[in-house]
Amino acid sequence: MSPQGILNLLSIYPEVIMTVFGLVLVVLDVMTKDEKKSMVGYFGIAFIIITVLISWPPVGKKFLGFGNMVMWDSYSFVFFLIFGIAYTLTALGSVSYLKENGILKGEFYSILFFSIIGMMFMVSAFDLTVFYAGMETMAISMYIMAGFNKKCVRSTEAGIKYFIIGAFSSGIFLYGLTFVYGSTGSMNYLEIAAALKGGAADLTTFKFGLVLMLAGFAFKISAVPFHMWAPDVYQGAPTPASGFMTVAPKAAAMGALIRFCWIALEPVSGMWGMFFSILAVLTMTYGNLVALAQNNVKRMLGYSAIAHAGFMLIGLVSMNPEGYQSVALYAIIYAFMNIGAFTLLGLVKNKGMIDDERIESFAGLSKKNPMYALGMLIFMFSLAGIPPLAGFIGKFQILMAAMKAELYWLAIIGGLNSALACYYYMRVTIYMYFKEPEYEVDATVSRSAFITSFIGAVMVLAIGFFPSFFVNLVKTLLV
């Protein structure tokens, strides 16, 4: 094989390995008995661990192949880790929920697995065609996950709504992409940057296309005013799938967006910096204000996911390495605390009815199930950003990056929004510890859910108490 052929293979070998493992999962699903379909999820976890060990790149080493269309480097690897964490926690925490709802099927795990491959291509992309192919692979998988519970009207509605709005946003993105190509003559990030730097691009056409493309990006991260699909989809989808959707696709879109802005749009950074600054403020503030009024905890977490997306945008507009590193760290922390919260949320039952999401259902749970209440308290406090938990470290790192970039006004608005978010997260803990139950509610923690919430809680505490280790680890990997 020629040196270029080897380089091409190195640039996509983790995706190739994951694809082979994904096909093995499909075969395993066919061969596994119905009552043991959770084994497909466990095999998926094992395959991800194997891929992580095989694909760990030497720090600072980059493999750019296929005519500079795709790159595998430590940046791609860190985001692959985030997707792997999200898959592992979701697969472990979903078993009892899927069994009790009668939807324990191997497809649940294999579709999640294939969605990760799309996310990996999104972050590794150095060309808009590769990015678009990855984004659609991820998006189709998420449409299926939203409507996975076919017996539930709410889930079916979420799937259809997500599909229609997702197709609409993809069309907008694709339309903008044609203008970017028309003005710069290329889809490649490096060549777009060269055209912008050399003055060869038609800036009027480019700006129009860029606005459409960034609007498509904003749909994917549920940024205001492109957020309208998110609360309904998160509420209607099976709860473990909702947890995954609030974390992994958002991290993939942020990772891809950072790479695109950092490489392709670097010569015109002033053009998109203000756009994302305004988007961050609107997204954070709207998400938090609407979450304040929610009495449905799942919907509240859906709106808070919008607010967290706005918070991550602060790291992007900081336009410095600290900002991008803080976004990666924040995404890791968010995976542990948010999927942990969704896993526990899926256990609340009222008279046998699963998904009892009303906040009144949490009243008095600290007396009935102290371990459940303690786990939920840790996740709520961390999501609120209360020290010394991991959520505080994530927010602190992003605000410090904004301060370093002299975006003091943005850092202040971010801090105020964090304070605002405390109210609705604290409401859940107040109901658990200080309210008397109004009716019979059960929240029995199954073994698989216990393992997920235990891992999430331990990591939230570990990152909170030993922040230097994890901050330095992310910085080292992202050199």
C-alpha positions as CSV (number, residue, x, y, z in Angstrom):
1,M,0.0,0.0,0.0
2,S,1.3,3.5,-0.9
3,P,2.1,6.0,1.9
4,Q,-0.9,8.0,0.9
5,G,-3.1,4.9,1.1
6,I,-1.8,4.2,4.6
7,L,-2.5,7.8,5.6
8,N,-6.0,7.6,4.2
9,L,-6.7,4.5,6.2
10,L,-5.3,6.0,9.4
11,S,-7.6,9.0,9.0
12,I,-10.8,6.9,9.2
13,Y,-9.7,3.6,10.9
14,P,-11.7,4.2,14.1
15,E,-14.9,4.8,12.1
16,V,-14.1,1.6,10.1
17,I,-13.7,-0.4,13.2
18,M,-16.9,1.0,14.7
19,T,-18.8,0.2,11.5
20,V,-17.6,-3.5,11.5
21,F,-18.6,-3.7,15.2
22,G,-21.9,-2.2,14.4
23,L,-22.6,-4.9,11.8
24,V,-21.6,-7.5,14.3
25,L,-24.1,-6.0,16.7
26,V,-26.9,-6.4,14.1
27,V,-26.0,-10.1,13.7
28,L,-25.9,-10.5,17.5
29,D,-29.3,-9.0,17.8
30,V,-30.7,-11.6,15.4
31,M,-29.1,-14.4,17.3
32,T,-30.2,-13.2,20.8
33,K,-33.4,-14.3,22.5
34,D,-36.0,-11.6,23.1
35,E,-35.5,-11.7,26.9
36,K,-31.8,-11.2,26.6
37,K,-31.6,-8.3,24.2
38,S,-29.8,-6.2,26.7
39,M,-26.7,-8.3,25.8
40,V,-26.6,-6.4,22.6
41,G,-26.1,-3.2,24.6
42,Y,-23.4,-4.8,26.7
43,F,-21.5,-6.0,23.6
44,G,-21.8,-2.4,22.3
45,I,-20.1,-1.1,25.4
46,A,-17.3,-3.7,25.0
47,F,-16.9,-2.8,21.3
48,I,-16.6,0.9,22.2
49,I,-14.0,0.2,24.9
50,I,-12.0,-1.9,22.4
51,T,-12.2,0.9,19.8
52,V,-11.1,3.5,22.3
53,L,-8.0,1.4,23.2
54,I,-7.1,0.8,19.5
55,S,-7.7,4.3,18.3
56,W,-6.0,6.3,21.0
57,P,-3.8,8.6,18.9
58,P,-0.4,9.8,20.0
59,V,-0.8,13.3,21.5
60,G,-0.3,16.0,18.8
61,K,-0.3,13.4,15.9
62,K,-2.8,14.1,13.1
63,F,-3.8,11.8,10.3
64,L,-5.3,13.8,7.4
65,G,-6.5,11.8,4.4
66,F,-8.7,11.4,1.3
67,G,-7.5,14.7,-0.2
68,N,-7.7,16.6,3.2
69,M,-11.4,15.6,3.7
70,V,-11.2,13.9,7.0
71,M,-8.8,13.9,10.0
72,W,-8.3,11.7,13.0
73,D,-6.4,13.4,15.8
74,S,-6.6,13.9,19.6
75,Y,-9.5,16.4,19.1
76,S,-11.6,13.8,17.3
77,F,-10.6,11.2,20.0
78,V,-11.8,13.4,22.9
79,F,-15.2,13.8,21.3
80,F,-15.3,10.1,20.6
81,L,-14.8,9.5,24.3
82,I,-17.8,11.8,25.0
83,F,-20.0,9.8,22.6
84,G,-18.7,6.5,24.2
85,I,-19.5,7.7,27.7
86,A,-23.0,8.7,26.6
87,Y,-23.6,5.3,24.9
88,T,-22.3,3.4,27.9
89,L,-24.4,5.2,30.5
90,T,-27.5,5.0,28.3
91,A,-27.1,1.3,27.5
92,L,-26.6,0.5,31.2
93,G,-29.3,2.7,32.5
94,S,-32.0,1.8,29.9
95,V,-32.4,-2.0,30.5
96,S,-35.2,-1.9,33.2
97,Y,-37.0,1.0,31.5
98,L,-37.1,-0.8,28.2
99,K,-38.3,-4.0,29.9
100,E,-41.0,-2.3,31.8
101,N,-42.3,-0.5,28.7
102,G,-42.1,-3.7,26.6
103,I,-39.6,-2.2,24.1
104,L,-36.5,-4.1,25.0
105,K,-35.1,-4.6,21.5
106,G,-31.6,-5.0,20.1
107,E,-32.3,-2.2,17.6
108,F,-32.3,0.3,20.4
109,Y,-28.6,-0.4,21.0
110,S,-27.5,-0.9,17.4
111,I,-29.1,2.3,16.3
112,L,-27.5,4.3,19.1
113,F,-24.2,2.6,18.1
114,F,-24.5,3.7,14.4
115,S,-25.5,7.2,15.4
116,I,-22.0,7.5,17.1
117,I,-20.3,6.6,13.8
118,G,-22.2,9.6,12.2
119,M,-21.1,11.8,15.1
120,M,-17.4,10.7,14.7
121,F,-17.5,11.7,11.0
122,M,-19.0,15.1,11.9
123,V,-16.2,15.9,14.3
124,S,-13.4,14.4,12.1
125,A,-14.7,16.2,9.0
126,F,-12.4,18.6,7.1
127,D,-14.8,18.9,4.3
128,L,-18.5,19.9,4.3
129,T,-19.6,16.9,2.3
130,V,-18.1,14.5,5.0
131,F,-19.7,16.6,7.7
132,Y,-23.1,16.5,6.0
133,A,-23.0,12.7,5.5
134,G,-22.1,12.3,9.2
135,M,-24.8,14.7,10.3
136,E,-27.5,12.9,8.4
137,T,-26.4,9.5,9.7
138,M,-26.7,10.8,13.2
139,A,-30.0,12.6,12.5
140,I,-31.8,9.6,11.0
141,S,-30.7,7.5,14.0
142,M,-32.1,10.1,16.4
143,Y,-35.5,10.3,14.5
144,I,-35.9,6.6,15.0
145,M,-34.9,6.8,18.7
146,A,-37.4,9.6,19.4
147,G,-40.3,7.5,18.0
148,F,-38.9,4.1,19.3
149,N,-41.8,3.4,21.6
150,K,-44.4,2.7,18.9
151,K,-47.1,1.9,21.5
152,C,-46.9,5.4,22.9
153,V,-48.6,8.2,20.9
154,R,-46.4,10.8,22.5
155,S,-43.3,9.0,21.3
156,T,-44.6,8.5,17.8
157,E,-45.5,12.2,17.6
158,A,-42.0,13.1,18.8
159,G,-40.4,11.0,16.1
160,I,-42.6,12.5,13.3
161,K,-42.1,16.0,14.6
162,Y,-38.3,15.6,14.9
163,F,-38.1,14.1,11.4
164,I,-40.1,16.9,9.8
165,I,-38.2,19.7,11.5
166,G,-34.9,17.9,11.1
167,A,-35.4,17.5,7.4
168,F,-36.3,21.2,7.2
169,S,-33.1,22.2,9.0
170,S,-31.0,19.9,6.8
171,G,-32.5,21.6,3.8
172,I,-31.6,25.0,5.1
173,F,-28.1,23.8,5.9
174,L,-27.7,22.3,2.4
175,Y,-29.0,25.4,0.7
176,G,-26.5,27.5,2.6
177,L,-23.7,25.1,1.7
178,T,-24.3,25.6,-2.0
179,F,-23.8,29.3,-1.6
180,V,-20.6,28.8,0.4
181,Y,-19.4,26.5,-2.4
182,G,-20.4,29.0,-5.1
183,S,-18.5,31.8,-3.4
184,T,-15.3,30.0,-2.5
185,G,-15.2,27.2,-5.1
186,S,-14.6,24.5,-2.5
187,M,-16.2,22.4,0.3
188,N,-12.8,21.8,2.0
189,Y,-12.2,23.7,5.2
190,L,-8.6,24.5,4.3
191,E,-9.5,25.7,0.8
192,I,-12.4,27.8,2.1
193,A,-10.0,29.5,4.5
194,A,-7.5,30.1,1.7
195,A,-10.2,31.6,-0.5
196,L,-11.3,34.0,2.3
197,K,-7.8,34.9,3.2
198,G,-6.7,35.5,-0.4
199,G,-9.8,37.6,-1.2
200,A,-10.9,35.2,-3.9
201,A,-14.3,34.6,-2.3
202,D,-17.5,36.6,-3.2
203,L,-18.2,37.8,0.4
204,T,-21.8,38.8,-0.2
205,T,-22.7,35.4,-1.4
206,F,-20.6,33.8,1.2
207,K,-22.3,35.7,4.1
208,F,-25.7,34.7,2.8
209,G,-24.7,31.0,2.6
210,L,-22.9,31.2,6.0
211,V,-26.1,32.5,7.7
212,L,-28.1,29.7,6.3
213,M,-25.5,27.1,7.3
214,L,-25.2,28.5,10.9
215,A,-28.9,28.4,11.2
216,G,-28.8,24.7,10.3
217,F,-26.1,24.2,13.0
218,A,-28.3,26.1,15.5
219,F,-31.1,23.7,14.8
220,K,-28.9,20.8,15.7
221,I,-27.8,22.3,19.0
222,S,-31.4,23.5,19.7
223,A,-30.3,27.1,20.0
224,V,-32.9,29.9,20.2
225,P,-34.9,30.7,17.9
226,F,-34.3,27.2,16.3
227,H,-35.2,25.3,19.5
228,M,-38.9,24.7,19.2
229,W,-38.6,21.0,18.4
230,A,-36.4,20.2,21.4
231,P,-38.8,20.2,24.5
232,D,-41.5,18.2,22.7
233,V,-39.1,15.7,21.3
234,Y,-37.3,15.2,24.6
235,Q,-40.5,14.8,26.5
236,G,-42.1,12.3,24.0
237,A,-39.0,10.1,23.4
238,P,-38.3,7.2,25.7
239,T,-36.5,8.7,28.7
240,P,-33.1,7.0,28.3
241,A,-33.1,8.1,24.6
242,S,-33.9,11.6,25.7
243,G,-30.9,11.6,28.0
244,F,-28.7,10.5,25.1
245,M,-30.2,13.0,22.7
246,T,-29.5,15.9,25.1
247,V,-25.8,15.0,25.3
248,A,-24.2,13.2,22.4
249,P,-25.7,14.9,19.3
250,K,-25.2,18.3,21.0
251,A,-21.6,17.5,21.7
252,A,-21.1,16.3,18.1
253,A,-22.6,19.5,16.7
254,M,-20.5,21.7,19.0
255,G,-17.3,19.7,18.2
256,A,-17.9,20.0,14.5
257,L,-18.9,23.7,14.8
258,I,-15.7,24.5,16.7
259,R,-13.5,22.7,14.0
260,F,-15.4,24.5,11.2
261,C,-15.1,27.9,12.8
262,W,-11.5,27.4,13.9
263,I,-10.2,26.2,10.5
264,A,-12.5,27.4,7.7
265,L,-13.8,30.6,9.2
266,E,-10.7,31.7,11.0
267,P,-10.0,34.6,8.5
268,V,-13.5,36.0,9.1
269,S,-13.8,35.3,12.9
270,G,-15.3,38.7,13.5
271,M,-18.2,37.8,11.2
272,W,-19.4,34.8,13.2
273,G,-18.2,35.9,16.7
274,M,-21.0,38.4,17.3
275,F,-23.6,36.1,15.7
276,F,-22.8,33.3,18.3
277,S,-22.5,35.8,21.1
278,I,-26.0,36.9,20.6
279,L,-27.2,33.4,20.0
280,A,-25.5,32.3,23.3
281,V,-27.3,35.0,25.3
282,L,-30.7,34.3,23.8
283,T,-30.4,30.6,24.2
284,M,-29.2,30.6,27.8
285,T,-31.8,33.2,28.9
286,Y,-34.8,31.8,27.1
287,G,-34.0,28.2,28.1
288,N,-33.7,29.1,31.8
289,L,-36.7,31.5,31.9
290,V,-39.0,28.9,30.3
291,A,-37.6,26.1,32.5
292,L,-38.6,28.1,35.6
293,A,-42.3,27.7,34.7
294,Q,-42.2,23.9,34.1
295,N,-44.0,21.5,36.4
296,N,-43.0,18.5,34.3
297,V,-39.4,17.5,35.3
298,K,-38.6,15.9,31.9
299,R,-39.7,19.0,30.1
300,M,-37.8,21.2,32.5
301,L,-34.6,19.2,31.8
302,G,-35.4,19.6,28.1
303,Y,-35.5,23.4,28.4
304,S,-32.4,23.3,30.6
305,A,-30.6,21.4,27.8
306,I,-31.3,24.4,25.6
307,A,-29.8,26.7,28.3
308,H,-26.7,24.4,28.5
309,A,-26.2,24.6,24.7
310,G,-26.2,28.4,25.1
311,F,-23.6,28.1,27.8
312,M,-21.3,26.0,25.7
313,L,-21.5,28.6,22.9
314,I,-19.7,31.0,25.2
315,G,-16.6,28.7,24.9
316,L,-16.9,28.8,21.2
317,V,-17.0,32.6,20.9
318,S,-14.1,33.0,23.3
319,M,-12.0,32.0,20.2
320,N,-9.1,30.8,22.2
321,P,-7.8,27.3,23.0
322,E,-9.1,27.6,26.6
323,G,-12.6,28.1,25.2
324,Y,-12.5,25.0,23.1
325,Q,-10.9,22.9,25.8
326,S,-13.6,24.1,28.3
327,V,-16.4,23.1,25.8
328,A,-14.9,19.5,25.6
329,L,-14.7,19.3,29.4
330,Y,-18.2,20.7,29.8
331,A,-19.6,18.1,27.4
332,I,-17.9,15.3,29.4
333,I,-19.3,16.6,32.6
334,Y,-22.7,17.1,31.1
335,A,-22.8,13.5,29.9
336,F,-22.3,12.2,33.4
337,M,-24.8,14.5,35.2
338,N,-27.6,14.7,32.6
339,I,-27.8,11.1,31.6
340,G,-27.6,10.2,35.3
341,A,-30.6,12.5,36.0
342,F,-32.6,11.1,33.1
343,T,-31.9,7.5,34.2
344,L,-33.3,8.2,37.7
345,L,-36.2,10.2,36.2
346,G,-37.2,7.2,34.1
347,L,-37.7,5.1,37.3
348,V,-40.5,7.2,38.9
349,K,-43.8,5.4,38.7
350,N,-47.3,6.1,39.9
351,K,-49.6,3.1,40.2
352,G,-47.6,1.1,37.7
353,M,-47.4,4.0,35.2
354,I,-43.9,4.6,34.1
355,D,-42.6,8.1,33.3
356,D,-44.5,9.9,36.0
357,E,-42.7,13.2,35.4
358,R,-44.7,15.6,37.4
359,I,-42.7,17.5,40.0
360,E,-45.3,16.5,42.6
361,S,-44.3,12.9,42.1
362,F,-40.9,13.6,43.7
363,A,-42.5,14.7,47.0
364,G,-41.2,12.7,50.0
365,L,-39.0,10.4,47.9
366,S,-36.1,11.0,50.4
367,K,-38.0,9.0,53.0
368,K,-39.1,6.2,50.6
369,N,-35.8,5.8,48.8
370,P,-32.9,7.8,50.3
371,M,-30.4,6.5,47.8
372,Y,-32.5,7.6,44.9
373,A,-33.0,11.0,46.4
374,L,-29.3,11.4,47.1
375,G,-28.4,10.5,43.5
376,M,-30.9,13.0,42.1
377,L,-29.7,15.7,44.5
378,I,-26.1,15.2,43.3
379,F,-27.2,15.5,39.7
380,M,-29.5,18.5,40.3
381,F,-26.8,20.4,42.3
382,S,-24.2,19.7,39.6
383,L,-26.5,20.8,36.8
384,A,-27.1,24.0,38.8
385,G,-23.3,24.6,39.0
386,I,-23.1,24.5,42.8
387,P,-19.5,23.9,44.1
388,P,-17.7,21.7,44.6
389,L,-19.4,19.5,42.1
390,A,-18.3,18.9,38.5
391,G,-21.0,21.2,37.0
392,F,-19.4,24.1,38.8
393,I,-16.0,23.2,37.4
394,G,-17.4,23.0,33.8
395,K,-19.1,26.4,34.1
396,F,-16.1,28.0,35.8
397,Q,-13.8,26.9,33.0
398,I,-16.0,28.3,30.3
399,L,-16.5,31.6,32.1
400,M,-12.7,31.9,32.6
401,A,-12.2,31.4,28.9
402,A,-14.6,34.2,28.2
403,M,-12.8,36.4,30.7
404,K,-9.4,35.7,29.1
405,A,-11.0,36.7,25.7
406,E,-12.1,40.0,27.5
407,L,-15.8,39.1,26.9
408,Y,-16.6,40.3,30.4
409,W,-20.3,41.1,29.5
410,L,-20.8,37.6,28.2
411,A,-19.2,36.1,31.3
412,I,-21.5,38.2,33.5
413,I,-24.6,37.1,31.6
414,G,-23.5,33.5,31.8
415,G,-23.0,33.8,35.6
416,L,-26.4,35.4,36.1
417,N,-28.0,32.6,34.0
418,S,-26.3,30.0,36.2
419,A,-27.8,31.7,39.3
420,L,-31.2,31.7,37.6
421,A,-31.0,28.0,36.8
422,C,-30.5,27.2,40.5
423,Y,-34.1,27.9,41.2
424,Y,-35.7,25.2,39.1
425,Y,-33.1,22.5,39.9
426,M,-33.5,23.3,43.6
427,R,-37.3,22.8,43.3
428,V,-36.8,19.1,42.6
429,T,-34.7,18.6,45.7
430,I,-37.1,20.7,47.8
431,Y,-39.9,18.4,46.8
432,M,-37.9,15.3,47.5
433,Y,-36.7,16.4,51.0
434,F,-39.3,18.9,52.3
435,K,-42.7,18.1,50.8
436,E,-45.1,15.4,51.9
437,P,-46.2,13.0,49.2
438,E,-49.7,13.6,47.8
439,Y,-50.2,10.1,46.4
440,E,-48.4,6.7,46.1
441,V,-45.3,6.9,44.0
442,D,-42.6,4.3,43.5
443,A,-39.0,4.9,42.5
444,T,-37.3,1.5,42.8
445,V,-33.7,1.6,41.5
446,S,-32.9,-1.5,39.4
447,R,-29.4,-2.9,39.3
448,S,-28.6,-1.5,35.8
449,A,-29.9,2.0,36.7
450,F,-28.0,1.9,40.0
451,I,-24.7,1.2,38.1
452,T,-25.4,4.1,35.7
453,S,-26.3,6.6,38.4
454,F,-23.4,5.4,40.6
455,I,-20.9,5.9,37.9
456,G,-22.4,9.3,37.0
457,A,-22.5,10.4,40.7
458,V,-18.9,9.2,41.4
459,M,-17.6,11.0,38.3
460,V,-19.5,14.2,39.2
461,L,-17.9,14.1,42.7
462,A,-14.4,13.1,41.4
463,I,-14.2,15.9,38.8
464,G,-15.5,18.4,41.4
465,F,-13.0,17.4,44.1
466,F,-10.0,16.8,41.8
467,P,-10.6,19.3,39.0
468,S,-6.9,19.9,38.2
469,F,-6.4,16.3,37.1
470,F,-9.3,16.3,34.7
471,V,-8.7,19.8,33.4
472,N,-5.1,19.0,32.7
473,L,-6.1,15.6,31.1
474,V,-8.4,17.3,28.6
475,K,-5.8,20.0,27.9
476,T,-3.1,17.4,27.3
477,L,-5.3,15.5,24.9
478,L,-6.3,18.6,23.0
479,V,-2.8,19.9,22.4
